[in-house]
Amino acid sequence: MSLMLKLLATVLVLSSFAYAQSTGGNVEDFLEDQFSDNPRIKSVDVSVDSVIPLKEVKGWNAYIVDVKARLKNKPKSLIKQKMIWFSNGQVITKDLIDLKTGQNLVETVKPKFKNEYYRAENLIYGNKNAKHKVVIFSDPLCPFCRSFVPGAIKSMKKEPNKFAIYYYHFPLIRIHPASATLVRAAIAAELQGVKDVVLKLYTLKVNPREKNVNKILAAFNKVEGTHITLSDINSKLVKKQLKADATVASDLMVAGTPTVYLDGKIDKTKKKYLKVK
């Protein structure tokens, strides 16, 4: 659970539902009032990013909200969190369960993929004006990613006018500490103009729990045929790119890898690219 959710959870002792109005502004006011009761929060701002009507429940909307808060013990640090709430104009709830399927409808709601997220820095293969745009968020040490990403990329890169492939580094550092160094090394190599960095990254063999930066860089350089140094991976440009990728992932509420989008819509099957004309 994120720091923001932990903080807010301490104040949201609301019962299952709490009253609110249906308009975005009143949802914002209601949540701000609730979050402001947390004694650890100095200030909080809630804004509705988008409102999505629910197909499963008539009259209900999903509200994707941006929460920004400052803590009393760290007033200069701004904590940002995207959250999903549901309301029918009379009550508001964090969870809405489909009785037939048992599915939490939170799982069906995703923020809109904005055109601004198609950044030139993330285009690894294909023509930017290709008929279809595929976006991949991945950790090179994620087992599922290693079994899926290379094959998908190799397949799509054969048709550059059909597929534009955008790749976003999303290292799962808690379970794969080594990916923190690998991702920075990959970005550094890309900035130096090295080709096929991402594909080679998935052939690299290193213990996902490895924390020795020199060992990780040695393994990376051997596979990539590069000479990336500690200084390279700590450059301002590398940090800027890594932060930009993380920001897009956060805006889209990406939580796991691989996460795939096809033409702006999340592809939970990860295989729809095989069926497009």
C-alpha positions as CSV (number, residue, x, y, z in Angstrom):
1,M,0.0,0.0,0.0
2,S,1.3,3.5,-0.9
3,L,2.1,6.0,1.8
4,M,-0.8,8.2,0.7
5,L,-3.3,5.3,0.9
6,K,-1.9,4.4,4.4
7,L,-2.4,8.0,5.5
8,L,-5.9,8.3,4.1
9,A,-7.0,4.9,5.4
10,T,-6.5,6.2,8.9
11,V,-9.2,8.8,8.4
12,L,-11.6,7.0,6.1
13,V,-13.5,5.2,8.8
14,L,-16.7,6.0,6.9
15,S,-18.7,2.8,7.0
16,S,-19.3,1.3,3.5
17,F,-20.9,4.5,2.1
18,A,-20.8,8.2,2.7
19,Y,-23.1,10.9,1.3
20,A,-22.0,13.1,-1.5
21,Q,-23.4,14.8,-4.6
22,S,-23.0,13.6,-8.2
23,T,-21.0,16.5,-9.6
24,G,-17.2,16.4,-9.7
25,G,-16.8,19.5,-7.7
26,N,-18.9,18.2,-4.8
27,V,-17.0,14.8,-4.8
28,E,-13.8,16.9,-4.6
29,D,-15.2,18.9,-1.6
30,F,-16.4,15.8,0.2
31,L,-13.1,13.9,-0.2
32,E,-11.0,17.0,0.8
33,D,-13.1,17.3,4.0
34,Q,-12.6,13.7,4.9
35,F,-8.9,13.6,4.2
36,S,-8.3,16.9,6.0
37,D,-9.4,15.2,9.2
38,N,-6.2,13.2,9.2
39,P,-4.0,14.9,11.9
40,R,-0.8,14.0,10.0
41,I,-1.8,15.9,6.9
42,K,-1.1,19.6,6.7
43,S,-2.9,20.3,3.4
44,V,-4.7,18.3,0.8
45,D,-6.1,19.1,-2.7
46,V,-8.5,16.8,-4.5
47,S,-9.3,17.2,-8.2
48,V,-11.4,15.0,-10.5
49,D,-9.4,13.9,-13.5
50,S,-12.2,12.1,-15.3
51,V,-15.7,10.8,-14.8
52,I,-16.6,7.4,-16.4
53,P,-20.2,6.1,-16.5
54,L,-20.4,2.5,-15.4
55,K,-21.9,0.0,-17.8
56,E,-22.4,-2.5,-15.1
57,V,-24.4,-0.3,-12.8
58,K,-27.0,2.1,-14.2
59,G,-26.7,5.6,-12.7
60,W,-23.3,5.1,-11.2
61,N,-20.0,6.8,-12.3
62,A,-16.4,6.1,-11.5
63,Y,-14.4,9.2,-10.5
64,I,-10.7,9.1,-11.1
65,V,-9.3,11.7,-8.7
66,D,-5.9,13.2,-8.2
67,V,-4.9,13.7,-4.6
68,K,-2.0,16.0,-3.6
69,A,-1.1,16.3,0.1
70,R,1.6,17.7,2.3
71,L,2.5,16.2,5.7
72,K,2.9,18.3,8.8
73,N,6.3,16.6,9.6
74,K,7.5,17.1,5.9
75,P,5.7,20.2,4.7
76,K,8.1,20.6,1.6
77,S,7.3,17.1,0.3
78,L,4.3,16.8,-2.0
79,I,2.7,13.3,-2.0
80,K,0.7,12.5,-5.2
81,Q,-1.8,9.7,-5.5
82,K,-4.5,8.8,-8.1
83,M,-7.6,7.1,-6.7
84,I,-10.9,5.7,-7.9
85,W,-14.2,6.4,-6.2
86,F,-17.7,5.5,-7.2
87,S,-20.9,7.6,-6.7
88,N,-24.5,7.6,-7.9
89,G,-25.1,11.2,-6.8
90,Q,-26.3,10.2,-3.3
91,V,-23.6,8.0,-1.9
92,I,-19.9,7.5,-2.5
93,T,-17.8,4.4,-2.0
94,K,-14.3,3.2,-2.6
95,D,-15.3,-0.3,-3.7
96,L,-18.2,-1.6,-5.8
97,I,-18.5,-5.3,-6.2
98,D,-20.4,-7.1,-9.0
99,L,-22.5,-9.7,-7.2
100,K,-22.7,-12.0,-10.2
101,T,-18.9,-12.1,-10.9
102,G,-17.5,-11.1,-7.6
103,Q,-15.3,-8.6,-9.4
104,N,-14.4,-5.3,-7.9
105,L,-15.3,-2.7,-10.5
106,V,-12.2,-0.8,-9.6
107,E,-10.4,-3.3,-11.8
108,T,-12.4,-2.3,-14.8
109,V,-11.7,1.5,-14.6
110,K,-8.6,2.9,-16.1
111,P,-7.5,6.5,-16.8
112,K,-7.6,7.6,-20.4
113,F,-4.3,7.2,-22.4
114,K,-3.5,10.8,-23.5
115,N,-1.8,11.6,-26.8
116,E,0.9,13.4,-24.9
117,Y,2.1,10.1,-23.5
118,Y,3.3,9.0,-26.9
119,R,6.7,10.6,-26.4
120,A,9.5,10.4,-29.0
121,E,11.9,9.3,-26.3
122,N,9.9,6.1,-25.8
123,L,9.4,5.1,-29.4
124,I,11.7,2.2,-29.8
125,Y,10.5,0.7,-33.1
126,G,8.1,1.7,-36.0
127,N,6.9,4.8,-37.6
128,K,5.3,7.3,-35.2
129,N,2.5,7.7,-37.9
130,A,2.0,3.9,-38.0
131,K,-1.6,2.7,-38.1
132,H,-1.5,1.2,-34.6
133,K,0.3,2.3,-31.4
134,V,1.4,-0.2,-28.9
135,V,2.6,0.8,-25.4
136,I,4.5,-1.5,-23.1
137,F,5.3,-1.0,-19.4
138,S,7.8,-3.6,-18.3
139,D,10.5,-4.7,-15.9
140,P,13.3,-6.6,-17.7
141,L,13.6,-9.0,-14.8
142,C,9.9,-9.8,-14.5
143,P,9.5,-13.5,-15.5
144,F,6.3,-12.9,-17.4
145,C,7.8,-9.9,-19.2
146,R,10.8,-12.0,-20.2
147,S,8.5,-14.6,-21.8
148,F,6.2,-12.1,-23.5
149,V,8.0,-8.8,-24.3
150,P,10.8,-10.0,-26.6
151,G,8.5,-12.1,-28.8
152,A,5.9,-9.4,-29.1
153,I,8.4,-6.7,-30.0
154,K,10.2,-8.9,-32.6
155,S,6.8,-9.7,-34.2
156,M,5.7,-6.1,-34.4
157,K,9.0,-4.5,-35.4
158,K,8.8,-6.4,-38.7
159,E,5.9,-4.1,-39.7
160,P,7.1,-0.5,-38.9
161,N,4.2,1.1,-40.8
162,K,1.7,-1.0,-39.0
163,F,3.0,-0.7,-35.4
164,A,4.6,2.1,-33.5
165,I,6.1,0.5,-30.3
166,Y,6.4,2.7,-27.3
167,Y,8.4,1.3,-24.3
168,Y,8.2,2.6,-20.7
169,H,10.7,1.4,-18.1
170,F,8.7,0.2,-15.0
171,P,11.2,-1.5,-12.7
172,L,9.7,-3.4,-9.8
173,I,12.5,-2.5,-7.4
174,R,11.1,-4.1,-4.3
175,I,11.1,-7.6,-5.8
176,H,13.8,-7.1,-8.4
177,P,16.4,-4.6,-6.9
178,A,18.8,-5.2,-9.8
179,S,16.3,-3.8,-12.2
180,A,16.9,-0.3,-10.8
181,T,20.5,-0.3,-12.2
182,L,19.6,-2.2,-15.4
183,V,16.9,0.3,-16.3
184,R,19.2,3.3,-15.7
185,A,21.9,1.6,-17.8
186,A,19.4,1.0,-20.6
187,I,18.4,4.6,-20.6
188,A,22.0,5.7,-20.6
189,A,22.7,3.4,-23.6
190,E,19.7,4.7,-25.5
191,L,20.8,8.3,-24.9
192,Q,24.1,7.3,-26.4
193,G,22.4,6.1,-29.5
194,V,22.9,2.3,-28.9
195,K,20.4,0.2,-31.0
196,D,18.2,-2.6,-29.8
197,V,18.9,-1.9,-26.2
198,V,15.5,-3.1,-24.9
199,L,15.6,-6.4,-26.8
200,K,19.1,-7.3,-25.6
201,L,18.1,-6.3,-22.1
202,Y,15.8,-9.4,-21.9
203,T,18.6,-11.8,-22.7
204,L,20.7,-10.6,-19.8
205,K,21.3,-13.0,-16.9
206,V,21.6,-11.5,-13.5
207,N,20.2,-12.4,-10.0
208,P,17.1,-10.1,-9.7
209,R,18.1,-9.6,-6.0
210,E,21.6,-8.5,-6.9
211,K,22.5,-5.1,-5.4
212,N,26.1,-4.8,-6.4
213,V,26.0,-2.1,-9.1
214,N,29.4,-3.0,-10.6
215,K,28.3,-6.6,-11.1
216,I,25.0,-5.5,-12.7
217,L,26.8,-3.0,-15.0
218,A,29.3,-5.6,-16.0
219,A,26.5,-8.0,-17.0
220,F,24.7,-5.3,-18.9
221,N,27.8,-4.1,-20.8
222,K,28.6,-7.7,-21.8
223,V,25.2,-8.3,-23.3
224,E,24.8,-4.8,-24.9
225,G,28.4,-4.4,-26.1
226,T,28.6,-1.1,-24.3
227,H,30.8,0.7,-21.7
228,I,28.2,2.3,-19.5
229,T,29.7,3.6,-16.3
230,L,28.4,4.5,-12.8
231,S,28.7,8.2,-13.9
232,D,26.5,7.5,-17.0
233,I,23.6,5.9,-15.0
234,N,23.6,8.8,-12.5
235,S,23.4,11.6,-15.1
236,K,20.7,14.2,-15.0
237,L,19.3,13.1,-18.4
238,V,19.0,9.5,-17.2
239,K,17.2,10.6,-14.0
240,K,14.9,12.9,-16.1
241,Q,13.9,10.1,-18.4
242,L,13.3,7.6,-15.6
243,K,11.2,10.1,-13.8
244,A,9.2,10.9,-16.9
245,D,8.4,7.2,-17.4
246,A,7.4,6.9,-13.8
247,T,5.1,9.9,-14.1
248,V,3.3,8.4,-17.1
249,A,2.9,5.1,-15.3
250,S,1.5,6.9,-12.2
251,D,-0.9,8.9,-14.3
252,L,-2.2,5.7,-15.8
253,M,-2.3,3.8,-12.5
254,V,0.0,1.1,-13.8
255,A,0.5,-1.4,-11.0
256,G,2.1,-4.5,-12.6
257,T,4.1,-5.7,-15.6
258,P,3.8,-6.2,-18.4
259,T,1.0,-3.7,-18.9
260,V,0.0,-3.2,-22.5
261,Y,-2.0,-0.6,-24.4
262,L,-3.2,-0.9,-27.9
263,D,-4.4,2.3,-29.6
264,G,-4.9,4.0,-26.3
265,K,-6.9,1.2,-24.6
266,I,-5.5,-1.2,-22.1
267,D,-5.1,-4.7,-23.5
268,K,-5.5,-7.2,-20.6
269,T,-5.0,-10.1,-23.0
270,K,-1.7,-8.6,-24.2
271,K,-2.3,-10.3,-27.5
272,K,-4.7,-8.1,-29.4
273,Y,-1.8,-6.9,-31.6
274,L,-1.9,-10.3,-33.2
275,K,-5.5,-9.7,-34.5
276,V,-5.3,-6.1,-35.8
277,K,-5.6,-5.7,-39.5
